[in-house]
Amino acid sequence: MREMSGFSERRWTSGATALVAIESREGVPTSQSLELIATAAASGLAGHAAVFAVSLHRLSDAGHDMLRARGCTHLLVPDQEVSPGMHEPDGWTHFLSGLLTHCERAIAVLPHTLLGSEVGARVAFRLGCPVVMNCESVAFSGHDLTVSRACFGARLKERLHVNSPRTVVTIAGKASFPAESGDVRECDDHWMVEEVELGLANANSMIEFIRREVESQSAGPSLETANIVVGGGRGLEGPLGFADLATLAEKLGGAPGASRVACDLGWCPKSWQIGLSGRSIRADWYIAFGISGASHHMAGCARTSNLVAVNSDRSAEIFRHANYGVVADARSVLRELIRLVEEVERAEQ
Ligand SMILES: Cc1cc2nc3c(=O)[nH]c(=O)nc-3n(C[C@H](O)[C@H](O)[C@H](O)COP(=O)(O)OP(=O)(O)OC[C@H]3O[C@@H](n4cnc5c(N)ncnc54)[C@H](O)[C@@H]3O)c2cc1C
């Protein structure tokens, strides 16, 4: 292990440690990771455990500043750049498992994203420790861990007590940790980046890259944290409907989403899928176009505050969940909404 920036103690290995995984793009943490570290640093976690941000990739100076501004004081990174050929979840699994193995008592906290869910499960399997997915709140006293999360399609909430020296949790977007001190602290004088040698370069990967297709990232908020989500299903009748859907989501400052059928048909990216086997949203407003309201889909949006459903079939299941319902052709309503928003935009110029 090499130490940087005057770091003289191996603070993350002794006592109770919370390792918060930071996903990043081009050196900058994702919004969900920033939300996670801010909540962890400001909450009871900071009172009972030393909180460390962990990143598989080097962050830019701007990325460091973002973490510091959210009360984070320590960042752990591998001592070598990860090879571009390494399968991302393999790298994370190797790095996080290695860190956890060195800790006396620790929880690994990951965002409940596609990457976080995969890595969380694999780390727990590798270490033989418990994993609790999609948690809404976490309280860690150093010895005891209590988490709560939605279950049965978010109809019920369960509270779990975990008793293990090492545990992995993934955290839903907009989750909260019981706070000890309310505000996020900025620590000007404490900022340490520690390079940790865990033999990442020699990590065996059984997965070999053939080709990587990077899905274009929308500039807006992520599905998990967006206040407005505009979702589409088979009733949008094809990719053109989804192009309109993306336009409306962008104009409303929201995120586009979809049913599994629409993703499987290739009408929109797979990462848009909301539901049991997709992502969970927690929006103030979810506008669903041409979605039937199957329980598998509704499991991912049960925690939205307001659901607006547009469906041509007045007996569609989704109307049983909706606060507002429109019985009409989905694409016509979508286009009309875009027209109205553009009218407002023009009036405001
Ligand atoms: C284990 C498992 C996991 C699953 N996980 C997920 C998941 O994570 N997310 C998910 O979404 N699904 C999931 N599914 C699939 C799920 O059960 C449904 O099949 C899926 O959600 C249906 O998608 P849909 O509503 O787009 O399509 P459909 O069920 O075909 O419904 C289309 C709707 O569009 C309406 N419609 C048709 N034409 C128009 C029009 N012109 N204008 C307006 N409305 C129109 C119809 O009335 C209908 O209600 C899962 C299934 C299984 C078995």
Ligand as a Chemical Component Dictionary entry (heavy atoms), coordinates in Angstrom:
data_LIG
# 
_chem_comp.id                   LIG 
_chem_comp.type                 NON-POLYMER 
_chem_comp.pdbx_formal_charge   0 
_chem_comp.three_letter_code    LIG 
# 
loop_
_chem_comp_atom.comp_id 
_chem_comp_atom.atom_id 
_chem_comp_atom.alt_atom_id 
_chem_comp_atom.type_symbol 
_chem_comp_atom.charge 
_chem_comp_atom.model_Cartn_x 
_chem_comp_atom.model_Cartn_y 
_chem_comp_atom.model_Cartn_z 
_chem_comp_atom.pdbx_ordinal 
LIG C1  C1  C 0 -39.742 -11.637 -14.475 1  
LIG C2  C2  C 0 -40.280 -10.468 -15.271 2  
LIG C3  C3  C 0 -39.711 -9.237  -15.064 3  
LIG C4  C4  C 0 -40.214 -8.146  -15.770 4  
LIG N1  N1  N 0 -39.652 -6.901  -15.544 5  
LIG C5  C5  C 0 -40.180 -5.846  -16.157 6  
LIG C6  C6  C 0 -39.657 -4.538  -15.909 7  
LIG O1  O1  O 0 -38.691 -4.355  -15.178 8  
LIG N2  N2  N 0 -40.264 -3.484  -16.526 9  
LIG C7  C7  C 0 -41.329 -3.636  -17.372 10 
LIG O2  O2  O 0 -41.826 -2.632  -17.890 11 
LIG N3  N3  N 0 -41.820 -4.857  -17.636 12 
LIG C8  C8  C 0 -41.258 -5.955  -17.062 13 
LIG N4  N4  N 0 -41.753 -7.188  -17.369 14 
LIG C9  C9  C 0 -42.757 -7.284  -18.451 15 
LIG C10 C10 C 0 -44.143 -6.896  -17.988 16 
LIG O3  O3  O 0 -44.786 -8.017  -17.397 17 
LIG C11 C11 C 0 -44.999 -6.394  -19.169 18 
LIG O4  O4  O 0 -44.983 -7.356  -20.187 19 
LIG C12 C12 C 0 -44.523 -5.070  -19.751 20 
LIG O5  O5  O 0 -44.363 -4.103  -18.736 21 
LIG C13 C13 C 0 -45.562 -4.559  -20.753 22 
LIG O6  O6  O 0 -45.048 -3.458  -21.454 23 
LIG P1  P1  P 0 -46.033 -2.425  -22.161 24 
LIG O7  O7  O 0 -46.994 -1.909  -21.149 25 
LIG O8  O8  O 0 -45.227 -1.457  -22.929 26 
LIG O9  O9  O 0 -46.748 -3.356  -23.254 27 
LIG P2  P2  P 0 -48.191 -3.968  -23.308 28 
LIG O10 O10 O 0 -48.499 -4.790  -22.122 29 
LIG O11 O11 O 0 -48.316 -4.608  -24.637 30 
LIG O12 O12 O 0 -49.158 -2.712  -23.227 31 
LIG C14 C14 C 0 -49.226 -1.722  -24.204 32 
LIG C15 C15 C 0 -50.300 -0.733  -23.784 33 
LIG O13 O13 O 0 -50.365 0.291   -24.729 34 
LIG C16 C16 C 0 -51.736 0.605   -24.992 35 
LIG N5  N5  N 0 -51.818 1.137   -26.342 36 
LIG C17 C17 C 0 -51.745 0.476   -27.532 37 
LIG N6  N6  N 0 -51.808 1.336   -28.545 38 
LIG C18 C18 C 0 -51.919 2.568   -28.007 39 
LIG C19 C19 C 0 -52.012 3.865   -28.539 40 
LIG N7  N7  N 0 -51.983 4.093   -29.866 41 
LIG N8  N8  N 0 -52.122 4.908   -27.694 42 
LIG C20 C20 C 0 -52.162 4.709   -26.350 43 
LIG N9  N9  N 0 -52.066 3.501   -25.783 44 
LIG C21 C21 C 0 -51.925 2.443   -26.601 45 
LIG C22 C22 C 0 -52.474 -0.693  -24.812 46 
LIG O14 O14 O 0 -53.826 -0.438  -24.467 47 
LIG C23 C23 C 0 -51.705 -1.334  -23.672 48 
LIG O15 O15 O 0 -52.278 -1.014  -22.425 49 
LIG C24 C24 C 0 -41.279 -8.299  -16.684 50 
LIG C25 C25 C 0 -41.835 -9.570  -16.878 51 
LIG C26 C26 C 0 -41.334 -10.636 -16.183 52 
LIG C27 C27 C 0 -41.956 -11.983 -16.397 53 
# 
loop_
_chem_comp_bond.comp_id 
_chem_comp_bond.atom_id_1 
_chem_comp_bond.atom_id_2 
_chem_comp_bond.value_order 
_chem_comp_bond.pdbx_ordinal 
LIG C1  C2  SING 1  
LIG C2  C3  SING 2  
LIG C2  C26 DOUB 3  
LIG C3  C4  DOUB 4  
LIG C4  N1  SING 5  
LIG C4  C24 SING 6  
LIG N1  C5  DOUB 7  
LIG C5  C6  SING 8  
LIG C5  C8  SING 9  
LIG C6  O1  DOUB 10 
LIG C6  N2  SING 11 
LIG N2  C7  SING 12 
LIG C7  O2  DOUB 13 
LIG C7  N3  SING 14 
LIG N3  C8  DOUB 15 
LIG C8  N4  SING 16 
LIG N4  C9  SING 17 
LIG N4  C24 SING 18 
LIG C9  C10 SING 19 
LIG C10 O3  SING 20 
LIG C10 C11 SING 21 
LIG C11 O4  SING 22 
LIG C11 C12 SING 23 
LIG C12 O5  SING 24 
LIG C12 C13 SING 25 
LIG C13 O6  SING 26 
LIG O6  P1  SING 27 
LIG P1  O7  DOUB 28 
LIG P1  O8  SING 29 
LIG P1  O9  SING 30 
LIG O9  P2  SING 31 
LIG P2  O10 DOUB 32 
LIG P2  O11 SING 33 
LIG P2  O12 SING 34 
LIG O12 C14 SING 35 
LIG C14 C15 SING 36 
LIG C15 O13 SING 37 
LIG C15 C23 SING 38 
LIG O13 C16 SING 39 
LIG C16 N5  SING 40 
LIG C16 C22 SING 41 
LIG N5  C17 SING 42 
LIG N5  C21 SING 43 
LIG C17 N6  DOUB 44 
LIG N6  C18 SING 45 
LIG C18 C19 SING 46 
LIG C18 C21 DOUB 47 
LIG C19 N7  SING 48 
LIG C19 N8  DOUB 49 
LIG N8  C20 SING 50 
LIG C20 N9  DOUB 51 
LIG N9  C21 SING 52 
LIG C22 O14 SING 53 
LIG C22 C23 SING 54 
LIG C23 O15 SING 55 
LIG C24 C25 DOUB 56 
LIG C25 C26 SING 57 
LIG C26 C27 SING 58 
# 
